[in-house]
Amino acid sequence: MVNRSCACPDDPSEEKRPFSVGEGLRPALRLVGYRERFSFLWLIAARTAVGLCDLLLAGAMYVLFLSLQGASLAHHRWWMPRTTLSAASLTACLVVCRTLMDLLSTQSLVGHIQKLYTDLLLRLTNGYNEMQWSRFTQRNRSELLNHAMYTAREAAMFYHYVIETIAAVGVVTAMTAAIVYQSPVAAFGLGIVALLLYAVHRFLIRKEVRRAVSAREHSLRTLQRTLADMFSSGKEIRSYGIQSFFHDRISDQAQSSAASHVRVALLPQVARILTDQGVVLLFLCIVIAVQLHHGDARQMLSLLVFYFVLSRRLLPLISQISFTAGQMEGSYKNVQLVSDELNDCSLYRTAPKNVSVPDGDLVIELDEVSFLFSEGAPILRNVTLWLRKGEIAVLRGISGTGKSSLLNLLAGVLQPASGFVRVDHERVAYVPQDIVLLDDSIRNNLLFGLGAKTNAELMDALAVAHLETFVVGLPLGLDTEVGDNGVLLSGGQRQRIGLARAILRGASLLLLDEATSALDEESECQVLKNLSASGVAVLLATHRVRGWAFAQRVFRLQEGSLIEEEIEELPVPYVQAEPAGVEC
């Protein structure tokens, strides 16, 4: 299956099939629930009602100007105003109603689109969190962030464009019918102007906007990946002195993005200018038509007012329909991408954990467990392992033998291909070699989703991790900020915060994957001594031999098989010493 995160859907050089509203709307509606679909209908009706108010307002203005010029309104229908005062009052009421309806419907539309974006954002992030770990590790983190932050927002905007376009088509249809009823000649002139505007939009502006939007999205995504790489490689960039390399790349990509952004911003302004001048041209055509037919000047003035109110709304709507059609096409790509991502998350969703607690005083029980990734040879073959409460065991082996895979199986991150894993996942804490810290305080990094804990509980966990003295010596103590991923701390301090975070959870089993690799000898020895005295079972995967002095059992992974080694048969420097007698 193709990894979509590596694809570039917005490459401007890629040929796309023309977007069809009918074909695009059906899959877009499948992406949302029934409640959202009913909300869309209500919003379309609300936005259409605003346009119909403009039609009523034009009629009211027509009647008002006839009245102001002394024309008699007595022969008009019963529901028409009879005096200038009543005509002016009706017009004022329509203006107020139209304003309130526009404000309320716009607020509802924007609020609903933001709510829809939040829903898509949560669905994507939940999907990524529930994705199989082997699949998740294949994805580019920058692309996942882009999907959640920007792709989901653009997908939500597609529904905004659809609502506005459908409402605009309804309003244009009603206004066109009113103009034809009022004056077929003027309607013909308006139709010519509208066709010219639509042709300019459809065949010139819209096509260029689509290209510019695609180019901008492509350049922005490329720039985002480069920035992410630069920020992640800050230490190496400084040590190698290659700042100019990234500066030149970012400069080129930023200039490309700026050029496409200028085109995206400029082209709609061209459309606005053309629309404004189209209104002026239409007025001149109406004046000429009335004069050629020797019409009444009073009638001409009222018609000008009528067409002015309609055209200031009608012609922009015609431009909007053409323009938003291009925007819909660009946004629909994001709807497809969000749908594909959600389908991918569903297809590779982690299977529900088969919770099975080990018997008696055991905290781990593996029975003939095998594991392999989707492609390749098995990583683990028929592994059998058990560990009692309070026991400390060391898992050793050369790199690539499957130590991390075995710990991930025990932590519930991976699922076995065969066999049985019996472990109480609610009482397991896992500490990887590379600790990820929040850009937050030490306190919140220790809690990491837990409820409130007292300072004493936090300091006890730090004491076991041999970090209490360091934190006490800080001016802000537990409220000290650690920086982006703990950049303000050393590697050993980050690992010990990770250890304290795991200890704070009150787990009966700690899984440590090279979790003391960045510690010096004295600190590592003290941490392992504290863990040994805590009564918590520990499975420590490590290349370092100092941890063996605290182990009751030592296992070796070799070619996918787990072999338990006799302590007495280990080389002399590595022979187990009683934890109580170990000197740090």
TIBA-203393 format. One record per residue (C-alpha): residue in one letter; x, y, z. Coordinates in nm, 4 decimals, decimal comma. Each point is the difference from the previous one (the first is absolute). Layout:
! residues N
residuo X Y Z
A X Y Z .
...
END
This chain:
! residues 584
residuo X Y Z
M 0,0000 0,0000 0,0000 .
V 0,1325 0,3439 -0,0891 .
N 0,1088 0,2177 0,2902 .
R -0,2068 0,3100 -0,0594 .
S 0,2063 0,2074 0,2365 .
C 0,2819 -0,0090 -0,2517 .
A -0,2194 0,1014 -0,2895 .
C -0,0300 0,3599 -0,0949 .
P -0,3640 0,0549 -0,0915 .
D 0,0445 0,3674 -0,0682 .
D 0,2810 -0,0244 -0,2513 .
P -0,0899 0,2632 -0,2613 .
S 0,1530 -0,2086 -0,2764 .
E -0,2356 -0,2907 0,0625 .
E -0,2995 -0,0284 -0,2314 .
K -0,3370 -0,0148 0,1748 .
R -0,3375 -0,1091 -0,1254 .
P -0,2440 0,2946 -0,0097 .
F -0,1965 0,0376 0,3196 .
S -0,3717 -0,0795 -0,0146 .
V -0,2269 0,1381 0,2719 .
G -0,2380 -0,2945 -0,0288 .
E 0,2756 -0,2589 0,0182 .
G 0,1862 0,1875 0,2730 .
L -0,2970 0,0694 0,2244 .
R -0,0996 -0,3621 0,0568 .
P 0,3300 -0,1224 0,1487 .
A 0,0328 0,3287 0,1903 .
L -0,3391 -0,0572 0,1649 .
R 0,1017 -0,3547 0,0917 .
L 0,2847 0,1496 0,2005 .
V -0,2442 0,1753 0,2374 .
G -0,2957 -0,1234 0,2014 .
Y -0,3728 0,0478 -0,0538 .
R -0,0185 0,2823 0,2538 .
E 0,2591 0,1996 -0,1938 .
R -0,1920 -0,0575 -0,3238 .
F -0,3183 0,1462 0,1509 .
S 0,2051 0,2909 0,1311 .
F 0,1288 0,0611 -0,3527 .
L -0,3584 0,0193 -0,1303 .
W -0,0949 0,2493 0,2706 .
L 0,3069 0,2144 -0,0736 .
I -0,0735 -0,0039 -0,3739 .
A -0,3559 0,1153 0,0719 .
A 0,1281 0,2755 0,2310 .
R 0,2527 0,1288 -0,2525 .
T -0,2616 -0,0140 -0,2775 .
A -0,2423 0,1983 0,2162 .
V 0,2596 0,2787 0,0254 .
G 0,0116 0,0227 -0,3804 .
L -0,3774 0,0026 -0,0270 .
C -0,0022 0,2918 0,2433 .
D 0,2123 0,1873 -0,2553 .
L -0,2670 -0,0706 -0,2613 .
L -0,2727 0,1301 0,2294 .
L 0,2149 0,3013 0,0838 .
A 0,0411 0,0803 -0,3687 .
G -0,3758 -0,0090 -0,0473 .
A -0,0527 0,2208 0,3047 .
M 0,2550 0,2516 -0,1278 .
Y -0,1724 0,0023 -0,3402 .
V -0,3350 0,0812 0,1617 .
L 0,1581 0,2603 0,2295 .
F 0,1585 0,1924 -0,2887 .
L -0,3214 -0,0071 -0,1977 .
S -0,1743 0,1486 0,3014 .
L 0,2695 0,2650 0,0482 .
Q -0,0526 0,1153 -0,3591 .
G -0,3733 0,0452 0,0535 .
A -0,1222 -0,3144 -0,1692 .
S -0,3310 -0,1316 0,1273 .
L 0,0136 -0,3397 0,1732 .
A -0,3751 -0,0364 0,0402 .
H -0,0380 -0,2281 -0,3002 .
H 0,2588 -0,2484 0,1340 .
R -0,0909 -0,3184 0,1843 .
W -0,1421 0,0084 0,3530 .
W 0,3207 -0,1147 0,1668 .
M 0,2038 0,2853 -0,1507 .
P 0,0674 0,3130 0,2132 .
R -0,2304 0,2912 -0,0770 .
T 0,2101 0,2925 0,1234 .
T 0,3604 0,1107 -0,0146 .
L 0,0306 -0,0361 0,3791 .
S -0,1252 -0,3581 -0,0024 .
A 0,2278 -0,0830 -0,2951 .
A 0,3023 0,1468 0,1817 .
S -0,0919 -0,1835 0,3227 .
L -0,0343 -0,3289 -0,1854 .
T 0,3352 0,0534 -0,1699 .
A 0,1674 0,0803 0,3325 .
C -0,1467 -0,3156 0,1587 .
L 0,1274 -0,2089 -0,2894 .
V 0,3487 0,1521 0,0366 .
V 0,0046 -0,0827 0,3726 .
C -0,1354 -0,3518 -0,0568 .
R 0,2463 -0,0642 -0,2799 .
T 0,2917 0,1201 0,2157 .
L -0,1016 -0,2156 0,2974 .
M -0,0605 -0,3054 -0,2169 .
D 0,3376 0,0442 -0,1710 .
L 0,1813 0,0330 0,3325 .
L -0,1770 -0,2950 0,1630 .
S 0,0281 -0,2318 -0,3000 .
T 0,3676 0,0887 -0,0493 .
Q 0,0695 -0,0642 0,3683 .
S -0,1807 -0,3337 -0,0180 .
L 0,1812 -0,1002 -0,3173 .
V 0,3460 0,0910 0,1276 .
G -0,0697 -0,1630 0,3371 .
H -0,1229 -0,3204 -0,1619 .
I 0,3014 -0,0206 -0,2311 .
Q 0,2343 0,0466 0,2955 .
K -0,1865 -0,2722 0,1875 .
L 0,0318 -0,2259 -0,3045 .
Y 0,3741 0,0702 -0,0159 .
T 0,0336 -0,0907 0,3676 .
D -0,1879 -0,3239 -0,0636 .
L 0,2270 -0,0920 -0,2935 .
L 0,3065 0,0935 0,2051 .
L -0,1075 -0,2253 0,2878 .
R -0,0909 -0,2862 -0,2336 .
L 0,3402 0,0186 -0,1666 .
T 0,1985 0,0217 0,3238 .
N -0,1990 -0,2828 0,1573 .
G 0,0514 -0,2050 -0,3132 .
Y 0,3746 0,0570 0,0041 .
N 0,0184 -0,0876 0,3708 .
E -0,1911 -0,3231 -0,0603 .
M 0,1978 -0,0956 -0,3104 .
Q 0,2160 -0,3101 0,0144 .
W 0,3448 0,0959 0,1214 .
S 0,1764 -0,1676 -0,2913 .
R -0,2095 0,2084 -0,2406 .
F 0,0287 0,3196 0,2041 .
T 0,3816 -0,0135 -0,0018 .
Q -0,0039 0,0017 -0,3812 .
R -0,1748 0,3366 -0,0114 .
N 0,1747 0,3338 -0,0239 .
R -0,0700 0,1961 0,3204 .
S 0,0049 0,3330 -0,1816 .
E -0,2634 -0,1283 -0,2439 .
L -0,2209 -0,1257 0,2834 .
L 0,0227 0,3405 0,1658 .
N -0,0857 0,1674 -0,3300 .
H -0,3045 -0,2264 -0,0484 .
A -0,1303 0,0760 0,3487 .
M 0,0629 0,3751 -0,0055 .
Y -0,0481 0,1099 -0,3606 .
T -0,1483 -0,2763 -0,2142 .
A -0,2916 -0,0437 0,2418 .
R -0,0607 0,3770 0,0019 .
E -0,0027 0,0207 -0,3803 .
A -0,2309 -0,3023 -0,0149 .
A -0,2418 0,1774 0,2349 .
M 0,0154 0,3088 -0,2227 .
F -0,1263 -0,2128 -0,2905 .
Y -0,3381 -0,0224 0,1737 .
H 0,0067 0,3771 0,0531 .
Y 0,0479 0,0519 -0,3720 .
V -0,2753 -0,2491 -0,0840 .
I -0,2509 0,1741 0,2273 .
E 0,0837 0,3443 -0,1356 .
T -0,0077 -0,1188 -0,3621 .
I -0,3355 -0,1789 0,0238 .
A -0,1538 0,2978 0,1777 .
A 0,1490 0,2370 -0,2581 .
V -0,1444 -0,2047 -0,2888 .
G -0,3465 0,0144 0,1599 .
V 0,0202 0,3741 0,0543 .
V 0,1286 0,0664 -0,3541 .
T -0,2863 -0,2050 -0,1424 .
A -0,2611 0,1971 0,1978 .
M 0,1543 0,3361 -0,0879 .
T 0,0263 -0,0901 -0,3683 .
A -0,3681 -0,0912 -0,0071 .
A -0,0857 0,3351 0,1631 .
I 0,2079 0,1934 -0,2517 .
V -0,1573 -0,1798 -0,2952 .
Y -0,3448 0,0755 0,1417 .
Q 0,0871 0,3667 0,0493 .
S 0,1730 0,0652 -0,3337 .
P 0,1022 -0,2647 -0,2553 .
V 0,2257 0,2505 -0,1786 .
A 0,1888 0,0844 0,3182 .
A 0,0135 -0,3691 0,0853 .
F 0,1599 -0,0683 -0,3367 .
G 0,2637 0,2684 0,0638 .
L 0,0655 -0,1344 0,3469 .
G 0,0314 -0,3498 -0,1448 .
I 0,2645 0,1176 -0,2464 .
V 0,2008 0,1663 0,2791 .
A -0,0377 -0,3083 0,2231 .
L 0,1127 -0,2342 -0,2783 .
L 0,3046 0,2138 -0,0672 .
L 0,0898 0,0013 0,3703 .
Y -0,0559 -0,3743 0,0278 .
A 0,2125 -0,0657 -0,3093 .
V 0,2869 0,2064 0,1412 .
H -0,0276 -0,1842 0,3314 .
R -0,0487 -0,3449 -0,1462 .
F 0,2638 -0,0010 -0,2690 .
L 0,2572 0,2466 0,1326 .
I -0,0129 0,0842 0,3688 .
R -0,1303 -0,3294 0,1402 .
K 0,2524 -0,2077 -0,1925 .
E 0,2876 0,2186 0,1131 .
V -0,1239 0,0028 0,3601 .
R -0,0135 -0,3805 0,0002 .
R 0,3565 -0,0200 -0,1248 .
A 0,1171 0,2609 0,2491 .
V -0,1712 -0,1748 0,2932 .
S 0,1525 -0,3358 -0,0950 .
A 0,3440 0,1574 -0,0350 .
R -0,0363 0,1771 0,3348 .
E -0,1081 -0,3162 0,1834 .
H 0,2825 -0,1985 -0,1560 .
S 0,2623 0,2601 0,0920 .
L -0,1385 0,0433 0,3533 .
R 0,0169 -0,3741 0,0680 .
T 0,3537 -0,0180 -0,1330 .
L 0,0965 0,2987 0,2151 .
Q -0,1635 -0,1577 0,3052 .
R 0,2002 -0,3209 -0,0409 .
T 0,3237 0,1948 -0,0376 .
L -0,0723 0,2088 0,3108 .
A -0,0843 -0,3127 0,2002 .
D 0,3279 -0,1607 -0,1090 .
M 0,1946 0,3132 0,0901 .
F -0,1515 0,0355 0,3468 .
S 0,0560 -0,3702 0,0713 .
S 0,3647 0,0167 -0,1094 .
G 0,0980 0,3204 0,1782 .
K 0,2957 -0,1498 0,1863 .
E 0,1511 -0,1688 -0,3069 .
I -0,0520 0,3123 -0,2135 .
R 0,1971 0,2084 0,2483 .
S 0,2750 -0,2565 0,0450 .
Y 0,0448 -0,0497 -0,3755 .
G -0,0369 0,3696 -0,0766 .
I -0,2512 -0,0584 -0,2815 .
Q -0,2447 0,2778 0,0847 .
S 0,0374 0,1395 -0,3523 .
F -0,1193 -0,3296 -0,1527 .
F -0,3356 0,0194 0,1772 .
H -0,0160 0,3777 -0,0441 .
D 0,0278 -0,0359 -0,3779 .
R -0,2611 -0,2780 -0,0130 .
I -0,2443 0,1939 0,2161 .
S 0,0607 0,3177 -0,2004 .
D -0,0818 -0,1705 -0,3308 .
Q -0,3090 -0,1716 0,1384 .
A -0,1225 0,3155 0,1756 .
Q 0,0367 0,2032 -0,3193 .
S -0,1934 -0,2619 -0,1954 .
S -0,2719 0,0016 0,2646 .
A -0,0115 0,3810 0,0036 .
A -0,0344 0,0199 -0,3785 .
S -0,2924 -0,2412 -0,0074 .
H -0,1612 0,1733 0,3005 .
V 0,0149 0,3357 -0,1826 .
R -0,1855 -0,1532 -0,2945 .
V -0,2614 -0,1546 0,2301 .
A -0,0567 0,3365 0,1701 .
L 0,0073 0,2108 -0,3188 .
L -0,2332 -0,1956 -0,2282 .
P -0,3123 0,0415 0,2209 .
Q 0,0652 0,3753 0,0016 .
V -0,0051 -0,0040 -0,3798 .
A -0,3389 -0,1696 0,0189 .
R -0,1265 0,2651 0,2437 .
I 0,1108 0,2842 -0,2255 .
L -0,1659 -0,1561 -0,3037 .
T -0,3235 -0,0470 0,1961 .
D -0,0027 0,3626 0,1191 .
Q 0,0489 0,1295 -0,3522 .
G -0,2650 -0,2397 -0,1291 .
V -0,2556 0,1695 0,2258 .
V 0,0909 0,3412 -0,1459 .
L -0,0236 -0,1387 -0,3518 .
L -0,3405 -0,1478 0,0764 .
F -0,1345 0,3365 0,1243 .
L 0,1168 0,1711 -0,3149 .
C -0,1695 -0,2655 -0,2132 .
I -0,3280 0,0503 0,1889 .
V 0,0142 0,3791 -0,0457 .
I 0,0670 -0,0378 -0,3717 .
A -0,2785 -0,2564 -0,0408 .
V -0,2575 0,2197 0,1783 .
Q 0,0993 0,3094 -0,1977 .
L -0,0155 -0,1854 -0,3327 .
H -0,3521 -0,1104 0,0796 .
H -0,0944 0,3523 0,1218 .
G -0,0916 -0,1323 0,3420 .
D -0,1206 0,1951 0,2961 .
A 0,2891 0,1574 0,1956 .
R -0,1699 -0,0824 0,3292 .
Q -0,0371 -0,3603 -0,1060 .
M 0,3639 -0,0045 -0,1085 .
L 0,1218 0,1279 0,3390 .
S -0,2050 -0,2586 0,1864 .
L 0,1308 -0,2738 -0,2303 .
L 0,3569 0,1146 0,0592 .
V -0,0523 -0,0258 0,3743 .
F -0,1635 -0,3409 -0,0418 .
Y 0,2865 -0,1302 -0,2152 .
F 0,2592 0,1618 0,2212 .
V -0,1203 -0,1897 0,3092 .
L -0,0226 -0,3240 -0,1970 .
S 0,3243 0,0322 -0,1951 .
R 0,2118 0,0869 0,3040 .
R -0,1017 -0,3406 0,1294 .
L -0,0586 -0,1928 -0,3236 .
L 0,3240 0,0637 -0,1875 .
P 0,2241 -0,0784 0,3002 .
L -0,2019 -0,3194 0,0480 .
I 0,0662 -0,1015 -0,3596 .
S 0,3708 0,0682 0,0509 .
Q -0,0125 -0,1849 0,3327 .
I -0,1554 -0,3085 -0,1582 .
S 0,2775 -0,0237 -0,2568 .
F 0,2732 0,0823 0,2504 .
T -0,1179 -0,2362 0,2751 .
A -0,0344 -0,2767 -0,2576 .
G 0,3771 0,0189 -0,0398 .
Q 0,0468 0,0119 0,3759 .
M -0,2294 -0,3006 0,0388 .
E 0,2151 -0,1926 -0,2423 .
G 0,3130 0,0745 0,2024 .
S -0,1697 -0,0714 0,3328 .
Y -0,1523 -0,3225 -0,1265 .
K 0,3499 -0,1431 -0,0333 .
N 0,0299 0,0460 0,3751 .
V -0,3378 -0,1681 0,0561 .
Q 0,1277 -0,2986 -0,1980 .
L 0,3249 0,0006 0,1957 .
V -0,1775 0,0127 0,3383 .
S -0,2320 -0,2799 -0,1110 .
D 0,2977 -0,2082 -0,1161 .
E 0,1820 0,0633 0,3271 .
L -0,3016 -0,1030 0,2088 .
N -0,0441 -0,3116 -0,2135 .
D 0,3689 -0,0790 0,0474 .
C -0,0353 0,0445 0,3763 .
S -0,3027 -0,2304 0,0004 .
L 0,1728 -0,2609 -0,2176 .
Y 0,3121 -0,0073 0,2177 .
R -0,1717 0,0565 0,3320 .
T 0,1535 -0,1795 0,2952 .
A -0,2075 -0,3001 0,0967 .
P -0,1592 0,0153 0,3465 .
K 0,2344 -0,1356 0,2623 .
N -0,0776 -0,3523 0,1110 .
V 0,0365 0,0696 0,3709 .
S 0,1326 -0,3025 0,1820 .
V 0,1496 0,0331 0,3468 .
P 0,2722 -0,2488 0,1029 .
D -0,0656 -0,2456 0,2791 .
G 0,1264 0,0122 0,3567 .
D 0,2918 0,2314 0,0768 .
L 0,1063 0,0338 -0,3625 .
V 0,0055 0,3404 -0,1721 .
I 0,1057 -0,1329 -0,3415 .
E -0,0925 -0,3203 -0,1743 .
L 0,0819 -0,0568 -0,3670 .
D -0,0996 -0,3309 -0,1541 .
E 0,1503 -0,0960 -0,3378 .
V -0,0160 0,3590 -0,1287 .
S 0,1158 0,0832 -0,3532 .
F 0,0107 0,3372 -0,1683 .
L 0,0813 0,1369 -0,3443 .
F -0,0670 0,3174 -0,1899 .
S -0,2240 -0,0065 -0,3052 .
E 0,2959 -0,0762 -0,2214 .
G 0,3167 -0,1848 0,0849 .
A 0,1207 -0,2845 0,2157 .
P -0,1375 -0,0600 0,3531 .
I 0,1583 0,2186 0,2672 .
L -0,0971 -0,2269 0,2913 .
R -0,0557 -0,3748 -0,0158 .
N -0,1922 -0,1981 0,2615 .
V 0,1137 0,2148 0,2932 .
T -0,0956 -0,1249 0,3456 .
L 0,0636 0,2260 0,2993 .
W -0,1304 0,0507 0,3513 .
L 0,0966 0,2481 0,2691 .
R -0,1102 0,0171 0,3636 .
K -0,0967 0,3052 0,2021 .
G 0,3052 0,1906 0,1202 .
E 0,2437 -0,1827 -0,2259 .
I 0,2581 0,1887 -0,2026 .
A 0,0948 -0,1569 -0,3309 .
V 0,2444 0,1141 -0,2678 .
L -0,0656 -0,0484 -0,3687 .
R 0,3149 0,0116 -0,2100 .
G 0,0943 -0,0593 -0,3626 .
I 0,1605 0,1752 -0,2932 .
S -0,1822 0,2802 -0,1783 .
G -0,2835 -0,1167 -0,2231 .
T -0,0720 -0,3247 0,1832 .
G -0,3470 0,1139 0,1114 .
K 0,0454 0,1332 0,3548 .
S -0,2142 0,3082 -0,0669 .
S -0,2604 -0,2103 -0,1839 .
L -0,0301 -0,2300 0,3017 .
L -0,0456 0,2958 0,2359 .
N -0,2554 0,1538 -0,2382 .
L -0,1970 -0,3259 0,0079 .
L -0,0038 0,0077 0,3792 .
A -0,1016 0,3681 0,0004 .
G -0,2882 -0,0710 -0,2398 .
V 0,1464 0,2196 -0,2749 .
L 0,0377 -0,2995 -0,2329 .
Q -0,2152 -0,3084 -0,0364 .
P 0,1437 -0,3535 -0,0320 .
A -0,0350 -0,2001 -0,3199 .
S -0,0589 -0,3115 0,2105 .
G 0,0128 -0,1131 0,3604 .
F -0,1338 0,1599 0,3156 .
V 0,1106 0,3118 0,1902 .
R -0,1276 0,0144 0,3564 .
V 0,0713 0,3282 0,1732 .
D -0,2113 0,2550 0,1847 .
H 0,0511 0,3021 -0,2282 .
E -0,1572 0,2321 0,2553 .
R 0,2905 -0,0750 0,2343 .
V 0,2784 0,0300 -0,2580 .
A 0,2222 0,3041 -0,0562 .
Y 0,2278 0,0209 -0,3025 .
V 0,3084 0,2221 -0,0239 .
P 0,1675 0,0224 -0,3439 .
Q 0,3568 0,1026 -0,0636 .
D -0,1006 0,3272 -0,1660 .
I -0,2273 0,1787 0,2448 .
V -0,2485 0,2429 -0,1531 .
L -0,0675 0,2931 0,2312 .
L -0,2735 0,2598 -0,0254 .
D 0,0987 0,3626 -0,0491 .
D -0,1263 0,0612 0,3507 .
S 0,1036 -0,0134 0,3652 .
I 0,1676 -0,2922 0,1776 .
R -0,3231 -0,0450 0,1969 .
N -0,2181 -0,0438 -0,3083 .
N 0,2594 -0,2248 -0,1620 .
L -0,0134 -0,2254 0,3041 .
L -0,3801 -0,0061 0,0071 .
F -0,0272 -0,0594 -0,3781 .
G -0,3763 -0,0471 0,0035 .
L -0,0365 -0,1072 0,3624 .
G -0,2291 0,1801 0,2399 .
A 0,1278 0,2333 0,2683 .
K 0,2843 -0,1274 0,2183 .
T 0,1517 0,1558 0,3076 .
N 0,3475 0,1463 -0,0052 .
A 0,1074 -0,2728 0,2401 .
E -0,1100 -0,2724 -0,2442 .
L 0,1828 0,1706 -0,2854 .
M 0,3174 0,0395 0,2039 .
D -0,0131 -0,3672 0,1121 .
A -0,0070 -0,1079 -0,3653 .
L 0,2894 0,2347 -0,0780 .
A 0,1939 -0,1415 0,2955 .
V -0,0265 -0,3535 -0,1400 .
A 0,1233 0,1368 -0,3351 .
H 0,2901 0,1707 0,1818 .
L -0,1094 0,3472 -0,1144 .
E -0,1487 0,1460 0,3177 .
T 0,3095 0,2030 0,0953 .
F 0,0220 0,1543 -0,3465 .
V -0,3660 0,1102 -0,0028 .
V 0,0125 0,1356 0,3568 .
G 0,2976 0,2159 -0,1008 .
L -0,1871 0,1672 -0,2853 .
P -0,1440 0,3494 0,0710 .
L -0,3498 -0,1057 -0,1113 .
G 0,0298 -0,3628 0,1068 .
L -0,2732 -0,2152 -0,1490 .
D -0,1332 0,2967 -0,1988 .
T 0,3228 0,0380 -0,2001 .
E -0,0556 -0,0067 -0,3765 .
V 0,1938 -0,2700 -0,1878 .
G -0,0165 0,1534 -0,3493 .
D -0,0871 -0,1636 -0,3310 .
N 0,0315 -0,3756 0,0618 .
G 0,2138 0,0700 0,3082 .
V 0,2685 0,1940 -0,1877 .
L 0,0901 0,1846 0,3213 .
L 0,0911 -0,3289 0,1709 .
S 0,2779 -0,2483 -0,0557 .
G -0,0658 -0,3411 -0,1531 .
G 0,0366 -0,1702 0,3378 .
Q -0,2398 0,2452 0,1663 .
R -0,2587 -0,0601 -0,2725 .
Q 0,0268 -0,3759 0,0501 .
R -0,0388 0,0334 0,3770 .
I -0,3116 0,2158 -0,0423 .
G -0,1346 -0,2800 -0,2201 .
L 0,0808 -0,2521 0,2727 .
A -0,1654 0,2158 0,2674 .
R -0,3052 0,0397 -0,2263 .
A -0,0306 -0,3802 -0,0208 .
I 0,0565 -0,0516 0,3728 .
L -0,2666 0,2599 0,0855 .
R -0,2610 -0,2184 -0,1685 .
G 0,0318 -0,2615 0,2706 .
A 0,0687 -0,2804 -0,2474 .
S 0,0841 -0,3517 0,1137 .
L 0,2179 -0,0520 -0,3105 .
L 0,2536 0,2367 -0,1554 .
L 0,1170 -0,0607 -0,3553 .
L 0,3266 0,1856 -0,0568 .
D 0,1297 0,0131 -0,3575 .
E 0,3577 0,1292 0,0372 .
A -0,1588 0,2493 0,2385 .
T 0,3276 0,0596 0,1898 .
S 0,2302 0,0236 -0,3021 .
A 0,0655 0,3727 0,0465 .
L 0,0766 -0,0250 0,3725 .
D 0,3493 -0,0012 0,1463 .
E 0,1154 -0,3036 0,2000 .
E -0,0812 0,1425 0,3410 .
S -0,3459 0,1252 -0,0986 .
E -0,0890 -0,3235 -0,1787 .
C 0,1130 -0,2074 0,2948 .
Q -0,2043 0,2119 0,2426 .
V -0,3118 -0,0139 -0,2156 .
L 0,0216 -0,3786 -0,0363 .
K 0,0612 -0,0356 0,3727 .
N -0,3108 0,2096 0,0738 .
L -0,2083 -0,2051 -0,2436 .
S 0,1271 -0,3217 0,1555 .
A -0,1094 0,1196 0,3437 .
S -0,3409 0,1209 -0,1221 .
G -0,1468 -0,3472 -0,0441 .
V -0,1085 0,0725 -0,3579 .
A 0,0693 -0,2634 -0,2642 .
V 0,2415 0,1310 -0,2630 .
L 0,0877 -0,1312 -0,3460 .
L 0,3038 0,1958 -0,1177 .
A 0,1145 -0,0231 -0,3605 .
T 0,3584 0,1230 -0,0091 .
H 0,3428 -0,0402 -0,1589 .
R 0,1698 0,1165 0,3180 .
V 0,1123 -0,2584 0,2515 .
R -0,0255 0,2055 0,3186 .
G -0,3682 -0,0847 0,0267 .
W 0,0765 -0,3705 0,0226 .
A 0,1151 0,0405 0,3609 .
F -0,3624 0,0714 0,0967 .
A -0,1617 -0,2724 -0,2103 .
Q -0,1443 -0,3221 0,1332 .
R -0,0332 -0,1253 -0,3562 .
V 0,1750 0,0732 -0,3296 .
F -0,1479 -0,0750 -0,3447 .
R 0,1694 0,0120 -0,3371 .
L -0,1778 0,0489 -0,3318 .
Q 0,1720 -0,1749 -0,2870 .
E -0,1445 -0,0513 -0,3482 .
G -0,3529 0,0537 0,1319 .
S 0,0275 -0,2509 0,2835 .
L 0,0085 0,0877 0,3709 .
I 0,2616 -0,1824 0,2033 .
E 0,0272 0,0257 0,3791 .
E 0,3584 0,0038 0,1220 .
E 0,1241 -0,1342 0,3275 .
I 0,1388 0,2753 0,2214 .
E 0,2798 -0,2256 0,1210 .
E 0,1186 -0,0639 -0,3546 .
L 0,0400 0,3662 -0,0898 .
P 0,3546 0,1434 -0,0285 .
V 0,1557 0,0928 0,3355 .
P -0,0299 0,3814 -0,0306 .
Y -0,3752 -0,0369 -0,0627 .
V -0,0895 -0,2434 0,2784 .
Q -0,3026 0,1066 0,1992 .
A 0,0537 0,1664 0,3345 .
E -0,2704 0,0335 0,2588 .
P -0,1709 0,3372 -0,0510 .
A 0,0431 0,0918 0,3626 .
G 0,3726 -0,0476 -0,0293 .
V 0,0537 0,1935 -0,3160 .
E 0,2054 0,3144 0,0439 .
C -0,0874 0,2859 -0,2316 .
END
